[in-house]
Amino acid sequence: MTSVSGAPFVLYGRAWCHLCGDMRAELEPIAARHGLGVEWIDIDEDPLLEARYDERVPVLTLDGVELCQYRLDARAVHAALGARRP
């Protein structure tokens, strides 16, 4: 999955985290179906993000709202996507 700057989905994680890779792989088709991008942020590159998220990763947000952590909550993701529609 390609990182897209300014994308509605933001996935906070770590490069070596297997749960992060799993969530990324599950999220990719959902984001693509909705024409949305996903921005990947490695928290180890920012001390403030590392302090904020540390062992909670992966953490997924949509439009700045935290949707899930550790594992993809597809229901929460779909509910949030539905709430964005006019």
C-alpha positions in Angstrom: 0.0 0.0 0.0 1.3 3.4 -0.9 1.3 6.2 1.7 -0.8 9.1 0.7 -0.1 12.4 2.4 -3.2 14.1 3.6 -5.3 10.9 3.3 -8.4 10.5 5.4 -7.1 7.2 6.8 -4.0 7.5 9.0 -2.4 4.3 10.3 0.1 4.7 13.1 2.5 1.8 13.6 6.0 0.5 13.5 7.9 -1.0 10.6 8.7 -4.2 12.6 5.1 -4.7 14.0 3.3 -7.7 12.5 -0.1 -6.5 13.8 0.6 -3.2 11.9 1.3 -5.1 8.7 -1.9 -7.2 9.2 -4.1 -4.1 9.7 -2.5 -2.4 6.7 -3.3 -5.4 4.5 -6.9 -5.6 5.7 -7.5 -1.9 5.3 -6.1 -1.5 1.8 -9.1 -3.1 -0.1 -11.6 -1.2 2.0 -9.8 2.1 1.4 -9.5 1.4 -2.3 -13.3 0.5 -2.6 -14.1 3.9 -1.2 -11.5 5.8 -3.2 -9.6 6.8 -0.1 -5.9 6.9 0.6 -4.1 5.6 3.6 -1.2 7.5 5.2 1.3 5.2 7.0 3.1 6.9 9.9 6.0 5.1 11.6 5.8 6.3 15.2 9.4 5.4 15.8 10.4 8.4 13.6 8.7 10.9 15.9 9.3 10.9 19.7 6.0 12.6 20.4 4.0 9.9 18.5 6.1 7.2 20.1 5.2 8.5 23.5 1.6 8.9 22.6 1.0 5.5 20.9 4.0 3.3 22.1 2.6 -0.2 22.5 -1.0 0.6 21.4 0.0 0.3 17.7 -1.4 -0.2 15.2 -3.9 2.7 15.7 -6.2 3.6 12.8 -7.9 7.0 12.4 -10.3 8.4 9.9 -10.5 12.2 9.6 -8.7 12.5 12.9 -11.0 10.2 14.8 -9.5 7.0 16.3 -11.4 3.9 15.0 -9.4 1.0 16.3 -6.2 -0.3 17.7 -4.3 -3.6 17.6 -6.7 -5.2 15.1 -8.9 -3.8 12.3 -12.5 -3.3 13.5 -14.2 -3.5 10.1 -17.6 -2.6 11.6 -16.2 0.6 13.1 -14.4 1.5 9.8 -17.6 0.9 7.7 -19.7 2.8 10.2 -17.3 5.8 10.1 -17.3 5.7 6.3 -21.1 5.6 6.2 -21.2 8.6 8.5 -19.0 10.6 6.2 -21.4 10.5 3.3 -23.8 13.4 2.7 
